[in-house]
Amino acid sequence: MSAYSRITGTGSHLPPRRLTNDDMVAMLAPKGIETSDQWIIERTGIRARHFADDGVFASDMGADAARAALDAAGLTAKDIDLIIVATSTPDMVFPSTAAIIQHKLGVAGCPAFDVQAVCSGFVYAITVADAMIRSGTARKALVIGTEIFSRLLDFNDRTTCVLFGDGAGAVVMEASDTPGLLASDLHADGKHVGILCVPGHVSGGQASGQPLLKMDGQAVFRLAVTVLDRAARNVLHKAGRADTDIDWLIPHQANIRIMQGAAKKLHLPLEKLIVTVDEHGNTSAASIPLALDHAVRSGRVQRGDTLMLEGVGGGFTWGAVLLDY
């Protein structure tokens, strides 16, 4: 049994098909839906997003991100003894996308399961992995966020269809004698289910209800800034750290205004905010590990840096993690 867990490798995958705001404008125009590059950027900070091609599944992207993370950690899939996948867009109703990824990685035997907390899913998943490593249940874990939100979008609703994208991010977490993940803080409040949801299900072999994304953007915005700050303060308190100890804030990449608001509440200069929403859009559970991998591979995040990860999503769920990278 080890006292701590640490991230030892990161990886990501983006589908090759990149759509700019102008591409979205052209897609929506034949439907009589007016929008513009300026309208999207001013409200969200998004300039482009990636959509998966037909026949590509969350497990495909997740497996690619996992391979990149394993390579960065100097491990192979056979070294892994736990796989946790955060996703709201699984390949199937069941089995888990984690089990499918396990097979695509060519291994078997270790526990593999999904976590469903929408955009907070990755924060939930690494918290679970940390607890299992600390308990001695696992020593080397793959934690993956992978989403294909493009298949849940209502392309008659300009307020939502321009926001989301597809992608996957992954980390390897290993048992360590030195501190890595320092503290976490997770929450949910089901009374807010209606402000961000996909109210559909499978029944009798067909989709029932409304299996397209619905969102009350203003309600989400109001809740997000408040709960993210509270969670961030909680993890700092639990870890015995101050906001001045944070080297990088890596929030869920939903909306640049929410992200900048979170940084300001922590008295962090915007230079310490990792931003990928401009190129990725909102990739739900994949957004934090995608942003982390981008920051690591670009050389901004270095070993020894202290990172604050935070997310908020449908459920309504939210949470934060403080870690030494």
C-alpha positions as CSV (number, residue, x, y, z in Angstrom):
1,M,0.0,0.0,0.0
2,S,1.3,3.4,-1.0
3,A,0.4,6.7,0.6
4,Y,0.0,8.6,-2.7
5,S,-0.7,8.5,-6.4
6,R,0.9,10.5,-9.1
7,I,0.3,11.3,-12.8
8,T,3.2,9.8,-14.7
9,G,2.0,10.2,-18.3
10,T,-0.6,12.1,-20.4
11,G,-2.1,11.6,-23.8
12,S,-4.9,12.8,-26.0
13,H,-6.6,12.3,-29.3
14,L,-8.6,14.7,-31.5
15,P,-10.6,13.6,-34.6
16,P,-9.0,14.9,-37.8
17,R,-12.2,16.7,-38.9
18,R,-11.9,20.3,-37.7
19,L,-14.8,22.6,-38.1
20,T,-14.3,26.4,-37.7
21,N,-17.0,28.8,-36.7
22,D,-17.4,29.7,-40.4
23,D,-17.9,26.0,-41.2
24,M,-20.7,25.9,-38.6
25,V,-22.3,29.0,-40.0
26,A,-22.3,27.4,-43.4
27,M,-23.8,24.2,-42.0
28,L,-26.6,26.1,-40.2
29,A,-27.4,28.6,-43.0
30,P,-29.5,26.2,-45.1
31,K,-31.7,25.6,-42.1
32,G,-32.4,29.3,-41.9
33,I,-30.4,29.5,-38.6
34,E,-28.3,32.7,-38.4
35,T,-25.1,32.9,-36.4
36,S,-21.6,34.2,-37.0
37,D,-18.0,33.7,-36.1
38,Q,-18.1,36.9,-34.0
39,W,-21.3,35.9,-32.2
40,I,-19.8,32.5,-31.2
41,I,-16.4,33.9,-30.1
42,E,-17.9,36.8,-28.1
43,R,-20.1,34.5,-26.1
44,T,-17.9,31.4,-25.7
45,G,-14.3,32.0,-26.8
46,I,-14.7,29.1,-29.2
47,R,-13.1,29.3,-32.7
48,A,-13.1,25.7,-33.8
49,R,-14.0,22.1,-32.7
50,H,-13.4,18.6,-33.9
51,F,-16.1,16.1,-34.9
52,A,-15.6,12.4,-35.2
53,D,-16.3,10.7,-38.5
54,D,-19.1,8.1,-38.8
55,G,-17.9,4.7,-37.6
56,V,-15.6,6.2,-35.0
57,F,-16.6,5.6,-31.3
58,A,-15.6,6.9,-27.9
59,S,-13.6,3.7,-27.3
60,D,-11.5,4.3,-30.5
61,M,-10.5,7.8,-29.4
62,G,-10.0,6.7,-25.8
63,A,-7.7,3.9,-26.8
64,D,-5.6,6.2,-28.9
65,A,-5.3,8.7,-26.0
66,A,-4.5,5.8,-23.6
67,R,-1.7,4.6,-25.9
68,A,-0.2,8.1,-25.9
69,A,-0.3,8.3,-22.1
70,L,1.2,4.9,-21.7
71,D,4.0,5.8,-24.0
72,A,4.6,9.0,-22.1
73,A,4.8,7.0,-18.8
74,G,7.1,4.4,-20.3
75,L,4.6,1.6,-19.7
76,T,2.6,-0.9,-21.8
77,A,-1.0,-1.8,-21.4
78,K,0.0,-5.0,-19.7
79,D,1.4,-3.0,-16.8
80,I,-2.0,-1.5,-16.0
81,D,-4.2,-2.9,-13.3
82,L,-7.1,-0.5,-13.4
83,I,-9.0,1.3,-16.2
84,I,-11.6,4.0,-15.5
85,V,-13.3,5.9,-18.3
86,A,-15.3,9.1,-17.8
87,T,-17.9,9.4,-20.6
88,S,-21.5,10.5,-21.3
89,T,-21.3,9.1,-24.9
90,P,-20.5,5.4,-24.4
91,D,-20.2,3.0,-27.4
92,M,-23.2,1.0,-26.1
93,V,-25.8,1.0,-23.4
94,F,-23.6,-1.8,-22.0
95,P,-20.9,-3.1,-21.6
96,S,-18.8,-0.2,-20.4
97,T,-16.6,1.7,-22.7
98,A,-13.8,0.9,-20.4
99,A,-14.2,-2.8,-21.0
100,I,-14.2,-2.1,-24.8
101,I,-11.0,0.0,-24.5
102,Q,-9.4,-2.7,-22.4
103,H,-9.9,-5.2,-25.3
104,K,-8.7,-2.7,-27.9
105,L,-5.5,-2.3,-25.8
106,G,-5.0,-6.0,-26.0
107,V,-5.2,-6.8,-22.3
108,A,-7.7,-8.5,-20.0
109,G,-8.2,-9.2,-16.3
110,C,-7.9,-5.9,-14.5
111,P,-11.1,-4.0,-13.4
112,A,-12.5,-1.7,-16.0
113,F,-15.5,0.5,-15.5
114,D,-17.1,3.8,-16.6
115,V,-17.9,6.9,-14.5
116,Q,-20.8,9.1,-15.5
117,A,-20.6,12.7,-14.2
118,V,-20.8,14.5,-17.5
119,C,-18.3,17.4,-17.7
120,S,-17.1,16.7,-14.1
121,G,-16.4,13.1,-15.0
122,F,-12.6,13.2,-15.3
123,V,-12.3,14.9,-11.9
124,Y,-14.6,12.2,-10.4
125,A,-12.6,9.5,-12.2
126,I,-9.1,10.5,-11.0
127,T,-10.5,10.8,-7.5
128,V,-11.7,7.2,-7.6
129,A,-8.4,6.0,-9.1
130,D,-6.5,7.9,-6.4
131,A,-8.5,6.2,-3.7
132,M,-8.1,2.7,-5.2
133,I,-4.3,3.3,-5.5
134,R,-4.0,4.5,-1.9
135,S,-6.0,1.5,-0.7
136,G,-3.7,-0.9,-2.4
137,T,-6.4,-2.1,-4.8
138,A,-4.3,-0.8,-7.8
139,R,-0.8,0.4,-8.5
140,K,-1.0,1.6,-12.1
141,A,-4.2,3.1,-13.5
142,L,-5.4,4.4,-16.8
143,V,-7.9,7.2,-16.4
144,I,-9.6,8.3,-19.6
145,G,-12.1,11.0,-20.6
146,T,-13.6,10.4,-24.1
147,E,-16.7,12.0,-25.7
148,I,-18.5,12.2,-29.0
149,F,-20.9,15.0,-28.2
150,S,-21.5,15.8,-31.9
151,R,-24.0,13.0,-32.0
152,L,-26.1,14.5,-29.2
153,L,-26.4,17.9,-30.7
154,D,-29.6,19.6,-32.0
155,F,-28.4,21.4,-35.1
156,N,-31.6,23.5,-35.0
157,D,-30.4,25.1,-31.8
158,R,-27.6,27.6,-32.4
159,T,-27.2,28.2,-28.7
160,T,-25.9,24.7,-28.1
161,C,-24.8,23.1,-31.3
162,V,-21.8,25.5,-31.7
163,L,-20.5,24.8,-28.3
164,F,-19.4,21.1,-28.3
165,G,-16.7,19.0,-29.8
166,D,-15.3,15.5,-29.8
167,G,-12.1,14.2,-28.4
168,A,-10.3,12.1,-25.7
169,G,-7.6,12.6,-23.1
170,A,-5.9,10.2,-20.7
171,V,-3.5,10.0,-17.8
172,V,-1.5,7.2,-16.2
173,M,-1.6,7.3,-12.4
174,E,0.9,5.3,-10.4
175,A,1.4,4.5,-6.7
176,S,4.1,6.8,-5.3
177,D,5.9,7.4,-2.0
178,T,5.8,11.2,-2.7
179,P,2.7,13.3,-2.8
180,G,0.9,13.7,-6.2
181,L,-2.9,14.1,-5.9
182,L,-3.2,16.2,-2.8
183,A,-6.9,16.7,-2.2
184,S,-10.2,16.5,-4.0
185,D,-13.7,17.8,-3.5
186,L,-16.8,16.3,-5.3
187,H,-20.4,17.4,-5.3
188,A,-23.8,16.9,-7.0
189,D,-27.2,18.4,-6.7
190,G,-29.9,16.6,-8.6
191,K,-32.5,19.4,-8.4
192,H,-30.7,21.0,-11.3
193,V,-31.1,18.1,-13.6
194,G,-33.2,20.1,-16.1
195,I,-30.7,22.8,-16.8
196,L,-28.3,20.5,-18.7
197,C,-29.4,17.1,-19.9
198,V,-30.1,14.7,-22.7
199,P,-33.7,13.6,-21.8
200,G,-33.8,10.4,-23.8
201,H,-33.5,6.7,-23.3
202,V,-33.7,3.4,-25.1
203,S,-37.0,1.5,-24.8
204,G,-38.4,-1.3,-27.0
205,G,-35.5,-1.0,-29.4
206,Q,-36.0,2.7,-30.1
207,A,-34.9,6.0,-28.6
208,S,-37.6,7.5,-26.5
209,G,-37.9,11.0,-25.1
210,Q,-35.6,13.7,-26.6
211,P,-32.2,12.2,-27.0
212,L,-30.6,15.6,-27.9
213,L,-28.7,18.0,-25.6
214,K,-30.8,20.6,-23.8
215,M,-29.2,23.5,-21.8
216,D,-30.2,26.6,-20.0
217,G,-27.0,28.4,-20.6
218,Q,-27.6,31.3,-18.2
219,A,-28.6,29.0,-15.3
220,V,-25.4,26.9,-15.9
221,F,-23.3,30.0,-16.0
222,R,-24.7,31.4,-12.7
223,L,-24.1,28.1,-10.9
224,A,-20.8,27.3,-12.4
225,V,-18.7,30.2,-11.3
226,T,-20.0,30.0,-7.7
227,V,-19.6,26.2,-7.2
228,L,-16.2,26.0,-8.9
229,D,-14.8,28.6,-6.6
230,R,-16.2,26.8,-3.5
231,A,-14.7,23.5,-4.6
232,A,-11.4,25.1,-5.4
233,R,-11.3,26.7,-1.9
234,N,-12.2,23.4,-0.3
235,V,-9.3,21.5,-1.9
236,L,-6.9,24.2,-1.0
237,H,-8.0,24.0,2.6
238,K,-7.8,20.2,2.6
239,A,-4.3,20.3,1.1
240,G,-3.1,23.1,3.4
241,R,-2.2,25.2,0.4
242,A,-3.0,28.8,-0.7
243,D,-4.2,30.1,-4.0
244,T,-0.7,31.6,-4.5
245,D,0.6,28.0,-4.6
246,I,-1.3,27.3,-7.8
247,D,1.0,27.3,-10.9
248,W,-1.7,26.4,-13.4
249,L,-5.5,26.4,-13.4
250,I,-6.8,23.7,-15.8
251,P,-10.6,24.0,-15.7
252,H,-13.3,22.2,-17.7
253,Q,-13.2,23.9,-21.1
254,A,-16.8,25.1,-21.5
255,N,-16.8,28.8,-21.8
256,I,-14.0,31.3,-21.7
257,R,-16.1,33.7,-19.4
258,I,-16.6,30.9,-16.8
259,M,-13.0,30.0,-17.0
260,Q,-11.7,33.5,-16.6
261,G,-14.2,34.1,-13.8
262,A,-12.8,31.1,-11.9
263,A,-9.3,32.4,-12.3
264,K,-10.2,35.8,-11.1
265,K,-11.9,34.4,-8.0
266,L,-8.7,32.6,-7.2
267,H,-6.7,35.8,-7.7
268,L,-4.7,34.1,-10.5
269,P,-3.4,36.0,-13.5
270,L,-5.0,34.9,-16.7
271,E,-1.5,33.8,-17.8
272,K,-1.9,30.9,-15.4
273,L,-5.1,29.7,-17.0
274,I,-4.7,26.8,-19.5
275,V,-7.1,27.5,-22.4
276,T,-8.0,25.0,-25.2
277,V,-11.7,25.8,-25.6
278,D,-10.8,28.1,-28.5
279,E,-9.7,25.1,-30.6
280,H,-11.5,22.2,-29.0
281,G,-14.9,23.6,-27.9
282,N,-16.5,21.8,-25.0
283,T,-15.5,18.2,-25.0
284,S,-17.2,17.3,-21.7
285,A,-15.3,14.7,-19.7
286,A,-12.4,14.8,-22.2
287,S,-11.8,18.5,-21.8
288,I,-9.6,18.6,-18.7
289,P,-7.2,15.7,-19.8
290,L,-7.1,17.2,-23.3
291,A,-6.0,20.5,-21.9
292,L,-3.6,18.9,-19.5
293,D,-1.9,16.9,-22.2
294,H,-1.7,20.0,-24.5
295,A,-0.1,22.0,-21.7
296,V,2.4,19.2,-20.9
297,R,3.4,18.6,-24.5
298,S,3.7,22.4,-25.2
299,G,6.2,22.7,-22.3
300,R,4.1,24.9,-20.1
301,V,3.3,22.4,-17.4
302,Q,6.5,21.1,-15.9
303,R,7.3,18.4,-13.3
304,G,6.8,19.9,-9.8
305,D,4.1,22.3,-10.8
306,T,1.0,22.5,-8.7
307,L,-2.2,22.2,-10.7
308,M,-5.8,22.9,-9.9
309,L,-8.3,20.9,-12.0
310,E,-11.9,21.7,-11.8
311,G,-15.1,20.8,-13.6
312,V,-18.8,21.4,-13.6
313,G,-21.5,19.6,-15.6
314,G,-24.9,18.1,-15.9
315,G,-26.3,16.4,-12.9
316,F,-25.7,19.0,-11.6
317,T,-22.1,17.8,-10.7
318,W,-19.0,19.7,-9.8
319,G,-15.6,19.1,-8.3
320,A,-11.9,20.1,-8.0
321,V,-8.6,18.3,-7.6
322,L,-5.3,19.8,-6.4
323,L,-2.2,17.9,-7.4
324,D,1.6,18.2,-7.7
325,Y,2.6,17.2,-11.2
